[in-house]
Amino acid sequence: MPGRHQPGRRPHPRDLRVVAAVTVAAMAALGLAASPAVATARTGCSAPATPGTTTTTVSAGGHPRTVIVHVPAGTTGMVPLVLDLHGSQSSAAAQEGFSGMDATADADGFVVAYPQALLRAGSGYDWNVPGVPLVGGKAAPKGAPDDVAFVTGLVGDLEHSHCIDPARVYVTGFSGGARMASQLACDASGTFAAVAPVSGLRHPTPCRPARAVPVLAFHGTADPVDPYRGHGEAYWTYSVPRAAAMWGAQDGCAAKPTEQTAVGYTLTQYTGCRDGASVELASITGEGHEWPGGPHVGKALTDVLGPQSDALDANGAMWTFFAAHPRATS
């Protein structure tokens, strides 16, 4: 079912954090690595953060919208924010459990929020991606909520209530949520420093970001829902490698990517991009419509280096990529 975990063979790749660490080192050498910002008089920084998980409702476009927010313990000063978008026919609560991002937030010290779409679909909800058909091929109904405005505006809401560093705001998502994350890279590059779509990378048309947007995508080569080679539903025509190449061109990267192949995955990297960006695609051999690694992967695996690691920790690789790509602010 779209947006849900599909059984598949678990690959045995190296932890991608090894590769991403090279990017971090290069950024540091150029003096571009992110560093904790000093708290200012921003509203969300006026009181100590309360750790834990809460479900709240915000108003967007005249609609009440559900958001789950997880704040790790022990954070001080301004912290990064990651928005984690659920798949089609899913929910914020389901995505929280499916991606296991709370544990990564606890380990690495960032706030993670799970917003919920509004269009009812199956047992969950669908995102209204502009100009893109819903699952099944139908267009979004007339008067459907503006989800680009909702998700982008949510960042401001969270900056008001939490001590968020605006230079380190990121978005990921699964399946339909990955398509929405791809859209946000085009429409809200002034808000999101980098994006990491999982099982749903697209290059929307038109796409006019104000800057080159760093992109890290994960996709299983045996995905039956959003096929790796394309030719799926009406919203899914061209292949995932084609989407990555389009983002490479969008970001002004070198035309020819590099490839690194290890046990269970191939990492395709477009480098030499504008604004210090990069475009990377982790193609996971034999994996289906899944979130690589998932919540059952122990934190210790993120520190296990070597070609025989027994799982790919997408969350760890994603956070390393995000941390290497803060958004430049004036």
C-alpha positions as CSV (number, residue, x, y, z in Angstrom):
1,M,0.0,0.0,0.0
2,P,1.4,3.4,-0.8
3,G,3.2,5.1,2.0
4,R,3.5,2.0,4.1
5,H,6.4,-0.4,4.8
6,Q,6.7,-3.2,2.2
7,P,8.6,-6.4,3.1
8,G,11.9,-6.8,1.3
9,R,15.4,-8.2,1.7
10,R,17.5,-6.2,4.1
11,P,20.8,-5.3,2.4
12,H,24.2,-5.3,4.1
13,P,25.9,-2.0,3.2
14,R,28.4,0.1,5.0
15,D,27.1,2.9,7.1
16,L,26.7,5.9,4.8
17,R,27.9,8.1,7.6
18,V,31.4,7.2,6.5
19,V,30.9,8.8,3.1
20,A,29.0,11.8,4.6
21,A,31.8,12.4,7.0
22,V,34.1,13.3,4.1
23,T,31.7,16.0,3.2
24,V,31.7,17.3,6.8
25,A,35.5,17.4,6.8
26,A,35.6,19.3,3.5
27,M,33.1,21.8,4.7
28,A,35.1,22.3,7.9
29,A,38.3,22.9,5.9
30,L,36.5,25.7,4.1
31,G,35.2,27.2,7.3
32,L,31.6,26.3,6.3
33,A,30.7,23.7,8.9
34,A,27.7,24.3,11.1
35,S,28.4,25.4,14.6
36,P,25.9,25.8,17.4
37,A,24.3,29.3,17.2
38,V,24.1,31.6,20.2
39,A,20.6,32.0,21.6
40,T,19.1,35.4,21.0
41,A,16.0,37.1,22.2
42,R,13.8,35.0,19.9
43,T,10.5,34.1,21.5
44,G,11.2,30.4,21.6
45,C,14.5,31.0,23.4
46,S,13.0,32.9,26.3
47,A,12.6,29.8,28.4
48,P,14.4,26.4,28.8
49,A,13.2,23.7,26.5
50,T,10.9,21.1,28.0
51,P,12.1,17.6,26.7
52,G,9.6,15.0,25.6
53,T,7.0,14.4,22.9
54,T,3.8,16.4,22.6
55,T,0.9,16.5,20.1
56,T,-0.3,19.9,19.3
57,T,-2.7,21.6,16.9
58,V,-1.9,24.7,14.8
59,S,-4.1,26.7,12.5
60,A,-3.1,26.9,8.8
61,G,-5.3,28.3,6.0
62,G,-8.3,28.1,8.3
63,H,-7.8,24.4,9.1
64,P,-6.7,22.9,12.4
65,R,-3.5,20.8,11.7
66,T,-2.0,18.1,13.8
67,V,1.7,18.1,14.6
68,I,3.8,15.8,16.8
69,V,6.9,17.5,18.3
70,H,9.8,15.7,20.0
71,V,12.4,17.7,22.0
72,P,15.5,15.9,23.2
73,A,16.8,16.3,26.7
74,G,19.8,18.3,27.5
75,T,19.7,20.8,24.6
76,T,20.9,24.4,25.2
77,G,20.8,27.4,23.0
78,M,19.5,27.4,19.4
79,V,19.1,23.9,18.0
80,P,18.4,22.4,14.5
81,L,14.9,21.4,13.4
82,V,14.0,18.4,11.2
83,L,10.5,18.1,9.7
84,D,9.6,14.4,9.0
85,L,6.7,14.0,6.6
86,H,4.6,10.8,6.5
87,G,3.7,8.8,3.4
88,S,0.4,8.6,1.5
89,Q,-2.5,7.1,3.4
90,S,-0.4,7.4,6.6
91,S,-0.2,9.8,9.6
92,A,2.1,11.8,11.8
93,A,2.0,9.1,14.5
94,A,2.7,6.3,12.1
95,Q,5.7,8.2,10.6
96,E,7.1,8.8,14.1
97,G,7.3,5.1,14.7
98,F,8.2,4.1,11.1
99,S,11.2,6.4,10.7
100,G,12.5,6.1,14.3
101,M,13.7,9.7,14.1
102,D,13.1,10.5,17.8
103,A,16.1,8.3,18.7
104,T,18.3,10.2,16.2
105,A,17.1,13.5,17.6
106,D,18.0,12.4,21.1
107,A,21.4,11.2,20.0
108,D,22.3,14.3,17.9
109,G,20.5,17.1,19.7
110,F,17.8,18.4,17.3
111,V,14.1,18.9,17.5
112,V,12.0,16.7,15.2
113,A,8.4,17.5,14.2
114,Y,5.9,15.3,12.4
115,P,3.2,17.3,10.6
116,Q,0.0,15.6,9.4
117,A,-1.7,16.0,6.0
118,L,-5.4,16.8,5.8
119,L,-6.8,14.9,2.8
120,R,-8.4,11.7,4.0
121,A,-7.1,8.6,2.2
122,G,-7.5,5.0,3.2
123,S,-6.7,4.8,6.9
124,G,-4.7,8.0,6.8
125,Y,-4.0,11.2,4.9
126,D,-2.5,12.4,1.6
127,W,-0.4,15.5,1.0
128,N,-1.5,18.0,-1.6
129,V,1.6,18.3,-3.7
130,P,0.9,21.2,-6.2
131,G,-0.1,20.0,-9.6
132,V,0.6,16.3,-8.7
133,P,-2.1,13.7,-8.9
134,L,-3.0,11.8,-5.7
135,V,-2.6,8.1,-5.3
136,G,-5.0,6.5,-7.8
137,G,-4.5,9.3,-10.3
138,K,-7.2,11.7,-9.2
139,A,-6.5,15.4,-8.8
140,A,-6.6,17.0,-5.4
141,P,-10.2,18.2,-4.7
142,K,-11.2,21.8,-5.2
143,G,-10.4,23.8,-2.0
144,A,-7.7,21.3,-0.9
145,P,-5.4,22.8,1.8
146,D,-2.2,24.5,0.7
147,D,0.3,22.1,2.2
148,V,3.4,24.0,1.0
149,A,2.1,27.0,3.0
150,F,1.3,24.8,6.0
151,V,4.6,23.0,6.2
152,T,6.6,26.2,5.5
153,G,4.5,28.2,8.0
154,L,4.9,25.5,10.6
155,V,8.6,26.3,10.8
156,G,7.7,29.8,12.0
157,D,5.3,28.4,14.5
158,L,8.0,26.2,15.9
159,E,10.5,29.0,16.0
160,H,8.0,30.9,18.1
161,S,7.6,28.1,20.6
162,H,11.0,26.5,20.5
163,C,14.6,27.8,20.3
164,I,15.2,26.8,16.7
165,D,18.2,27.9,14.6
166,P,16.8,29.2,11.3
167,A,20.0,28.3,9.5
168,R,19.6,24.6,10.4
169,V,16.0,23.7,9.4
170,Y,15.7,20.6,7.3
171,V,12.9,18.3,5.8
172,T,12.7,14.6,5.1
173,G,9.7,12.4,4.2
174,F,8.7,9.0,3.0
175,S,6.9,8.2,-0.3
176,G,4.2,10.9,-0.6
177,G,6.0,12.8,2.1
178,A,9.2,12.6,0.0
179,R,7.4,14.1,-3.0
180,M,6.3,16.9,-0.7
181,A,9.9,17.3,0.5
182,S,11.0,17.5,-3.1
183,Q,8.4,20.2,-3.7
184,L,9.6,22.2,-0.7
185,A,13.1,22.2,-2.0
186,C,11.8,24.1,-5.0
187,D,9.3,26.4,-3.3
188,A,10.9,27.1,0.1
189,S,14.6,27.1,-0.3
190,G,14.7,30.2,1.9
191,T,13.4,28.1,4.8
192,F,14.9,24.6,4.4
193,A,18.6,24.3,4.3
194,A,18.6,20.7,2.8
195,V,16.2,17.9,2.0
196,A,16.3,14.1,2.2
197,P,13.5,12.3,0.4
198,V,13.1,8.6,1.2
199,S,11.4,6.4,-1.5
200,G,10.0,9.4,-3.4
201,L,12.6,11.8,-4.9
202,R,11.1,14.0,-7.6
203,H,12.2,17.2,-9.5
204,P,9.1,19.3,-9.6
205,T,8.3,21.5,-12.6
206,P,8.6,24.4,-12.4
207,C,11.4,24.6,-9.9
208,R,12.8,28.0,-9.1
209,P,14.7,27.8,-5.8
210,A,16.5,31.0,-4.7
211,R,19.7,28.9,-4.1
212,A,21.2,25.6,-4.8
213,V,19.5,23.1,-2.4
214,P,21.5,20.1,-1.0
215,V,19.6,16.8,-1.7
216,L,20.2,13.4,-0.2
217,A,17.8,10.7,-1.4
218,F,17.4,7.0,-0.5
219,H,15.5,4.5,-2.8
220,G,15.2,0.7,-3.0
221,T,15.9,-0.7,-6.4
222,A,13.0,-3.2,-5.9
223,D,10.4,-0.7,-4.8
224,P,7.0,-1.9,-6.1
225,V,5.1,1.3,-5.2
226,D,7.4,4.0,-6.6
227,P,9.5,1.9,-9.0
228,Y,13.2,2.8,-9.2
229,R,13.1,2.9,-13.0
230,G,9.9,4.9,-13.1
231,H,6.7,4.0,-15.1
232,G,4.5,3.9,-12.0
233,E,1.4,5.8,-11.2
234,A,0.5,9.2,-12.8
235,Y,2.7,11.0,-10.3
236,W,5.6,8.6,-11.0
237,T,6.9,8.7,-14.5
238,Y,10.6,9.1,-14.8
239,S,13.3,7.1,-12.9
240,V,14.9,7.9,-9.6
241,P,18.4,8.3,-11.2
242,R,16.8,10.7,-13.6
243,A,15.4,12.8,-10.7
244,A,18.8,12.9,-9.1
245,A,20.4,14.0,-12.4
246,M,17.8,16.8,-12.7
247,W,18.6,18.0,-9.3
248,G,22.3,17.9,-10.1
249,A,21.6,20.1,-13.1
250,Q,19.4,22.4,-11.0
251,D,22.1,22.9,-8.5
252,G,24.8,23.5,-11.1
253,C,26.8,20.4,-10.3
254,A,29.3,18.7,-12.5
255,A,27.4,16.8,-15.3
256,K,29.0,13.5,-14.6
257,P,28.5,12.0,-11.1
258,T,30.8,9.7,-9.2
259,E,29.7,6.3,-7.9
260,Q,30.8,4.3,-5.0
261,T,29.5,0.7,-4.7
262,A,29.6,-1.3,-1.5
263,V,27.8,-4.4,-0.2
264,G,24.1,-3.7,-0.7
265,Y,24.1,-0.1,-2.1
266,T,25.5,2.3,-4.6
267,L,26.1,6.0,-3.7
268,T,25.8,8.4,-6.7
269,Q,27.2,11.8,-5.9
270,Y,26.9,15.1,-8.0
271,T,29.6,17.4,-6.8
272,G,31.0,20.8,-7.7
273,C,27.6,22.4,-7.1
274,R,26.8,26.0,-6.5
275,D,26.6,27.4,-3.0
276,G,28.4,24.5,-1.5
277,A,25.5,22.1,-2.2
278,S,25.7,18.5,-3.3
279,V,23.2,15.9,-4.7
280,E,23.5,12.3,-3.5
281,L,21.4,9.2,-4.2
282,A,21.8,6.0,-2.2
283,S,20.4,3.2,-4.3
284,I,19.7,0.2,-2.1
285,T,20.0,-3.1,-3.8
286,G,16.9,-5.3,-3.6
287,E,15.1,-3.1,-1.1
288,G,11.4,-2.4,-1.4
289,H,9.2,0.5,-0.3
290,E,11.0,1.0,3.0
291,W,12.8,3.4,5.3
292,P,16.4,2.0,5.3
293,G,17.4,0.8,8.7
294,G,14.3,1.8,10.5
295,P,13.7,2.1,14.3
296,H,15.0,-1.4,15.1
297,V,18.5,-0.4,14.1
298,G,20.6,0.1,17.3
299,K,22.5,3.4,17.8
300,A,25.7,1.4,18.1
301,L,25.4,0.5,14.4
302,T,25.9,4.2,13.5
303,D,29.5,3.8,14.8
304,V,30.2,0.5,13.1
305,L,32.3,1.1,10.1
306,G,33.1,-1.5,7.5
307,P,31.6,-3.2,4.5
308,Q,29.7,-5.9,6.4
309,S,27.5,-3.7,8.5
310,D,24.1,-5.5,8.8
311,A,21.9,-2.5,8.1
312,L,22.0,0.9,6.5
313,D,21.2,3.6,9.0
314,A,19.5,6.2,6.8
315,N,18.8,8.4,9.8
316,G,22.5,8.6,10.8
317,A,23.6,9.3,7.2
318,M,20.8,11.8,6.8
319,W,21.8,13.8,9.9
320,T,25.4,13.8,8.9
321,F,24.4,15.3,5.5
322,F,22.1,17.8,7.1
323,A,24.8,18.9,9.6
324,A,27.2,19.5,6.8
325,H,24.8,21.8,4.9
326,P,23.5,24.7,7.0
327,R,21.7,27.5,5.1
328,A,23.7,30.7,4.7
329,T,22.0,33.6,6.4
330,S,22.7,37.3,6.0
